[in-house]
Amino acid sequence: MRVLGVDPAAVGPTGYGIVEGDGRCCRMLHYGALKIDAKRQVACSGTALRDVHELICRLIKAYSPDVLAVESVFTAVNMRTALRLAEVRGVVLLAAAQHGLEVHSYAPREVKANIAGHGHADKRQMQTMVRALLSMNVVPEPSDAADALAVALCHLQAEKVRRRFDLPAKNALPKSRATRKANGSSNTMATIQIGSATRTRLPRILSTR
């Protein structure tokens, strides 16, 4: 299974990472982070959201993931930040729906507990654990990209448990005919990125807690 993990950010880079697993081991295919200039983000929030949408569409077309895993909105942040984060997450979900890609959502603490063993792991601990689990030669940078890889790994591990115990998928929504036929857009932009590879698939949004 190939998973596109996304760590949406209200402020700062939106991390992304593609991980492939066969139930026994996982390997990193590509990762990085989209950094948007602070002035541009404040002055043209719509343009910043478009950049995130185009990035996700481009990654889906280039790597053909089977599923997209994304962090849910952390409710402890202030209202303004939560709304901004929800907007970024919204365009990520839109890109997935336009390409008929199944989506799973994971809470930040759930991802940390799954990867680092406890829900209060700091960024450095997460980077170290992601490097170990993916047998990487270097610590993934920036930390936003490591978080995205962690979300992808979290889904692979959750899916492994689900299949092992033959558990049903949670909160599956029916696929709409219109969503299946919709196509995404792509373009170019400045990103921090590393790595490479390829593959295809179809929409549903699942929430895993």
N, C-alpha and C positions, 0 to 999 in steps of 0.2 A: 504494500500500500504506500502510496506517495501522498504526503501531507504538506500543504502550504500553511505554515504558522504565521500569524500576524499579531503584532503587539501595537495596537493603535495608540497614538499619543496626542494629548490635548495641546501640549507644548513640547517642543523637541522632536527628534526623529521618530518616524513610525518604522518599527523593525519588521523584518520579514525573513523567513527561512524555510527552505524546502528540505524535508527529511523523508527518506524511504526506509521502510522496515519490512521484514519477512516473518515477523513473529519471534525470531531468535536474536537478530542483531539489527542495528539501525545505522544508516550512513547519511552524512550531510551531502547534499547536492549543490546548494547555493544559499547564501545569506547576505544580509546587508541592511541598510537603513536609509530611508528617504529623509533628507534634511531640507527643510524649507526655511528660507531666510525669515528671521523674526519680523522685520518690517513688512515684508510681503504677506506674512501670515496674518498680521493685525489689519493691514490695509485692505487686503483682498482675500478674506476667508474662503470665499467661493472658489477662487483660483487655487488655493492651497488644497481644498477638498478635491478639486478636479485632478490635481497632481497625484494625490493618493489613489484615486479611482483608476487613473491611467496606469499607475504602477502595478496595481493588483491585476488589472486586465492583461498587462504585458507579461507578468509572471505566469498567469494561468495559461496564456497562449504558448509561452516558451517551454514550460515544464509540465503541462497537462496533469496537474495533481488530481488525485481521486477525491479528495476532501479538503476543505479549508477549516482550520481551527483558529479561533480568535479569543482573545481575553475579553471577558465581560466588563461592564463599567463598574468601577470600584466606588461604592456608595459613600465611603467615608470622605471623599474629596469634596471641596466646596461646590456649591451649586453651579457656578459659572464654569468651573473646570469640568464638572460632570457633563454639562450640556455640550461643551466643546468636544469632549471625548466621545459622547454619543453621536455627534455629527460625523466624526472621522470613522467611527465604527459602522455608521450607517452606509457610507459610501463603499466600505469594504464588503458589507453584506449585499449591496446593490451589484457590485462587480461579480460576486459569486453567483447571484441569482441570474444575471445576464448570461452567464456561461453554463448554467444548469449544474452548478457545483453544490454539493451537500455541505452544510455548515454546522460546526459544533462549537459551543461556547463554554469556556471554562473560567471560573473565578480565579483572580490572582493568587489567593492563598491556596487554592486547590492545586494550581500548577506548582507552586513552591513546595508544598507537602509531597507531591508526587515525584518531583525531581530531586529535591534536596533533603527530604525526610521530615521537614517541619515547615509550617506556614509562615514563619517569620524570617526566612533566609534573606540575607542582603544580596545586592547585585553581584558582588565578587564571588560569593558562595555559589550563586546560580551559574555564573560564567564557568567556574571550576568544574561543577557537576556536569554541565552541558558538554564541556570539552572531554571529560572522562567517558560519558555515556556514548558520545559519537566518535571516540578515539581520534580526536583532532590533534594535530601537531601544535597548534597555537590556541590561545584563549580567544574565543570569538569576541570581536570588537565591532562596533560599540556595544554597550550592555543592552541596548534596545534590540539589537539583532540576536543576542544571546537569549533574551526573553522570548523572542519569536520562535527560536529553535526549541526552547523549553516547552512552549505551548504545543508545538507539533509533536514533540516527544510525549507529552502528557496524553495527547489523543491516541497515539500509537499504543501506549501502555494501557489506557482505558479500553481500547478496542480489543487488545489481547485478552484482557480479563473477561470482557463481554463474550467473546467467542469461546473462550475456555469453558465458561459456565453456561453457555447458550442463553445469555440474557437478552431480552428484547431491547431494541434501540429506544431511547427515551424521547418523548414528545415529538414524534415524527409528523411533519406537516405534509399533506398531499401535494404532489407536483402539479403545477398548472401548465396547460398546453402552451400558453403565451410565454411563460418563463423559459420553457424548453427551447422555443424558437428564437428567443432574444439573443442578440449578439453584442459583445462588448466592444469598446473602442480602445485604441492604443496611441501612444505618442512617445516623445522623449523628454527627459528631464535630468537634473543633476542628482545622482544618488551615490551613496557610499556602498560599494558592493565587492563581492569576492566569490569565486567558485563557478561551476557550470554542469548541464545535462538535459533529457527530454521524455513525453507521453500524453491520454484523453478521458472525459466523463460527464454526469447529470444531477435539479435543485431540491433541497429540503433544508430546513433550519432546525437543528436539534440543540437543546440546552442540557448540558450535563453538569450536575452539581456534585 
